């Protein structure tokens, strides 16, 4: 053990010295060039006029069909693809982008929500003396600063605590984090610092206190990833790019080059997924930016080409906000199997993840119970034993597929570099693969540079550094106050609109309906405990939302925060979208089924149902069974063996409480395992057993029945909202 510490210390000192030289030289170079006052040096101004609004999807489809030839056609509407489109169009290139699903429907909406340079990559750079890893961190830190600058409404700094449980680790981690600050140079968000044990527990009271010796806090960025992706797409559209979601590439178009006699890619045959209409889009250069599906497009070009992408699944879970402080994240740098786990506040909830396991490429990745429990186990290791980490407190869970670039010498996905690769095929197809969210802009710049060089396109230099995204121009931290004063919105709703739409929040507020109440004057919520309002659905359609899934997952983040709440909001969302998009009753039914399927499989609802099934074991002791039977029979007075909505209503009438029938139906349906419209005694006992084991939490039926039993002869308000109840 002592020898190992000596080796670690020696490696740290040697590597630290090298990294210090790198960092100091880079910092000196940066300051010599730009001075200390410059945060991000903006590129040359864009000469192309920006439209006041973005064209409709129908107009974009017409542009795709009627343009004789584009300079650039980008395939893929994730962060990288949209970044390529924005880079190309702002250089003066005639640009098109097509996406098979919705913008940010894949990996780009399922990230850890961090904008970061990569602390662990810097560690590898030091320990392995790897300059490429160092260069990647340096680049990412610059891009972090840029992203915070161009979309301040969607992003911001976040302090992250690294708890230390061994004395020798304190200087070890401190040196590493200080080097992270040093490499960032003048673009360091805030300086890292060391905390004593008592101060760490004061800031993060739910932290495991046994053996804790202190903590180190450093800063990275955090953002709303799906909305950021959409902002990039909308900005590209406003600069003139023809962008269309739900437009699938059927096959690539090719023509013979008269000079070389070789076949060259010259566009793509596309299909409107919503109507089935097919059309050709001609382009001088086609860019493949499809993330995990990179190789499928490459094989359209050449069936014999070998794969360059190795997908890795990352699962995240969302838990109630009380699991973490409002503005402090947590990093576990070495989990039981060597993976890194983040535990972060996000949208007033707590997000935990991620896993890193090899996977198959699929359009519909599903979070597994094994991955969910792995994350919960690691969370338990870092939280106080006073905090019961319950499986039932998982409000949502999702899996994202990282498009890692394969290194033939690597044995697992953890050792694969997150560097990106730009490859050009013999037929001229330009592919951008690998990388990470934070570096999407530099990835796009490298891609467009390669496209210009390969296809002799006439274009100026990159202009996206410092280029403000949709909503950023007139945003300020106090913008929400004007929304409250001018429109009569709730403060929480106004803050949400300002941080989601930036200076476009006023356009959403204008669509908000009058509530009929004294306060708020306008803004009807979709669900009571989240600040999303009905006007956002109307505005979401203008932002190219085409399905109910688009609305609950990418325009709002409801599905990622609480799948039960998203499920309850669906009928109203579909009604509003149906009116805007003129859906038939059959289409509305199909949308409801599709969205419920999405929540069930991709957002963790399936995992919830597996916690409470017909075959769930009842592990209650006899005294508890007798107590719960007594409570059940208070509602089932006729000893039928089941209770219905009518039974519950009769008990509530006795204590002068009214709950509307639709809400009661939802409450009983959560427990009605066989979906026969009634809750049997066995189902109720299974529920109470699952609650005791922590598999289910916050059941509204359990809360309602317990409260009614305690207050049968008193007039009380029965709380039936989801109190942190989860999957």
SELO-321592 format. One record per residue (C-alpha): residue in one letter; x, y, z. Coordinates in steps of 0.5 Angstrom, whole numbers, plus 500, padded with zeros to 3 digits. Example, Ala and Ser with C-alpha at 12.3 -4.5 7.8 and 13.67 -1.06 7.14 Angstrom:
<pts>
a525491516s527498514
</pts>
This chain:
<pts>
x500500500x506505502x509503496x503505491x502511495x510513493x509511486x502515485x506521489x512521484x507520478x503526480x509530482x513529475x506529471x504535475x511539473x510537466x502540466x504546469x509548464x504546459x499550463x503556464x506557457x499556454x496561459x502566458x501565450x493567451x494573455x500576451x495575445x488577448x490581455x486579461x480583460x477578454x473572456x472570449x475573443x469574438x470572431x469576425x462579425x457575420x455579414x449575413x442579415x439575420x431574419x427576425x423569425x425562422x421560417x415554418x417547417x413547410x417553408x423549409x421543406x419547400x426550400x430543400x426541394x426547390x433549391x437547385x444545389x446547396x453548397x453543404x448538406x448536413x445529415x444529423x440534427x444533434x449538437x454537432x450537425x446543427x453546429x455544422x449548419x450554423x458554421x457553414x451558413x454564417x460563412x456564406x455557404x448555401x446550407x441545408x440540414x436534415x434530421x430523421x427525428x426531432x432536433x436533439x432527439x438522440x444523444x444531445x438531449x441525454x447528456x449529464x448537462x455539463x459543459x466541461x473541460x474534462x477533469x479526468x482527461x487532464x488526470x490522464x494527460x498528467x499521469x500518462x504524459x499524453x499531450x493529446x489529452x492535454x490539448x483536448x482539455x485545453x480546447x474544451x475549456x475554451x469552448x466551455x467559456x464560449x458556450x457560456x458566453x453565447x447562450x447565458x440564458x441556457x447555461x451558467x457556472x456550477x460549483x462541484x464538490x469532490x469529497x475527500x476521505x483519505x488525507x493523502x488524497x487532499x493534496x493529490x486532488x488539490x494539485x490536479x484541480x488547481x492545474x485544471x484552473x491553470x489550464x483554463x487560464x483567464x477563462x477559468x470560471x471561478x477559482x477552486x478551493x479547499x473546504x474543511x470537513x465542517x464547512x463541506x457538511x455545511x454546504x452539502x449537509x446530506x454528505x456522508x460524514x464518517x471518515x470525511x477529511x475535507x473537500x475540494x470545490x471546482x467550477x464547470x458549466x451546466x446547461x439545458x442540453x436539448x434547448x441549447x441544441x434547438x437554439x443552435x438549430x433555430x439560429x442557423x435557420x434565422x441566418x438562412x439555413x434550410x433545416x428540417x426535422x423528421x426528414x430522413x435520408x433514404x440513400x445518397x446521390x452520386x455522379x461521375x466526376x468527368x475529370x477523375x472518372x470516380x463517383x462523387x457524392x452529390x446529395x441525398x434522396x430524402x423522405x418527409x417522415x410525416x407525409x412519406x413524400x420523397x425528394x432529392x436534395x443536391x449539394x456540392x458537399x454532404x456532411x455526415x454528423x449522425x452521432x451513433x449512426x455515423x457508420x450507417x451513413x458511411x455504409x450508404x456511401x461504401x458498403x465495405x467500409x469498416x466501422x469507426x464508431x463504438x457506441x457506449x451507453x450512459x444511463x442517468x436518473x433523476x431524483x427529488x431536489x432535496x437529495x442535493x443542495x440547490x447550487x452544488x454538485x458532487x463528483x465521485x472520481x472513483x466508483x466501485x468499478x472505476x467509473x465517474x459518477x456525477x450528482x448534480x442539481x438540475x431544473x430543481x431536481x437532482x440528476x445522477x449518472x452516468x454509466x459507461x458500458x458498451x452497447x448496440x446502436x438503437x433509436x430507442x435506448x432503454x435504461x436498465x434496472x442494473x444501471x439504475x441500481x448501480x447509480x443508486x448504490x454509488x449515491x448511497x456510498x456518498x450520502x449520509x446514512x440519515x438519508x434513505x436513498x430509495x429506489x422509489x425516488x427515481x422520478x425519471x431514467x434515460x439512456x444515451x448513446x455516446x458515439x465514441x471513436x474506436x481505438x483498436x488497442x483499447x479494451x473497453x469504452x472507458x479508455x477510448x478517447x473523446x477526441x473527434x475525427x473528421x474523415x473524408x471518403x474517396x467519394x467526398x463524403x465528409x464525416x465528423x465522429x466522436x467528440x463531446x457536447x462541449x466541443x460541438x462548435x470546434x468540431x463543426x469548425x474543423x468539419x466545415x474547414x475540411x469540406x471547404x478544402x476538399x470540395x473547393x468551396x468559396x467561403x470565409x473564415x469561421x465566425x461562430x466564436x462569440x456568435x450569440x445564439x437564439x434568445x441571448x441578445x437582449x437577455x439579462x438576469x433580471x429579464x424575468x421581472x419584466x415578465x412578471x410586471x408586464x404580463x402578470x406571470x408567476x415569478x417561478x414561471x417567469x424565471x423558467x421562461x426567461x432561462x428557457x427562451x431568453x429574450x424570446x420569452x416575451x413571445x411566449x408570454x404574449x400567447x399565455x391565456x388569462x387564468x381568471x384568477x387574481x394571481x397569476x393573471x396569465x399562464x395556465x400550468x400544464x401540471x401544478x408542480x412544474x412551471x411549464x405553461x400551455x402557451x409553450x405548447x403553442x410556441x413549441x409548434x412554431x419551434x418545429x415540434x411535430x409530435x407530443x414526444x417533441x413537446x414533453x422531451x425537447x421543447x419542455x424537459x418534463x419527461x426528463x424530470x418526472x415521467x408521471x407528471x409528463x404522462x398526466x400532461x399529455x392529454x392537454x398537450x395533445x389537445x393544444x397541438x391537435x388544434x395547432x396542427x389540425x390533427x384528427x381524433x385518430x391522429x390524437x389517439x396515435x400521438x397519445x399511444x406513441x408518447x406513452x410508449x416513449x415514457x414507458x420504455x425510454x424514460x423509465x416508466x417500465x422500470x417503475x412498473x417492474x417495482x410493483x407487479x402482480x407477482x410482487x412479494x408481500x413481505x409485511x409482518x402480521x401486525x402490519x398486514x392487520x393494520x393495513x387491512x383495517x385501513x383498506x376496509x375503512x374504504x371497502x365498507x361492504x367487504x367486497x375485497x376491492x375499492x373503486x373511485x366511488x368508495x374513495x369519494x364516499x369517505x372523502x365526503x365524510x370529511x368534507x373533501x372534494x377531489x375531481x374524478x379525473x384526479x381520483x382515477x389517476x390516483x387509483x390507476x397508479x396502483x391498479x395493477x391489472x387495470x380493471x378499474x379497481x384496487x384489490x386488497x392484495x394490490x394494496x398490500x403489495x403497494x404498502x410492502x413496496x413502500x416499506x422496502x423503498x421500491x415505491x415512494x410518495x404513492x398518492x393513494x397511500x398518502x390519501x388513505x393514511x390521512x383519511x384514517x387519521x382525520x376521519x372525524x376532522x375537516x382537513x386538507x388531504x395532500x395528494x400531490x407527488x411529494x417526491x414520489x417516483x419510479
</pts>
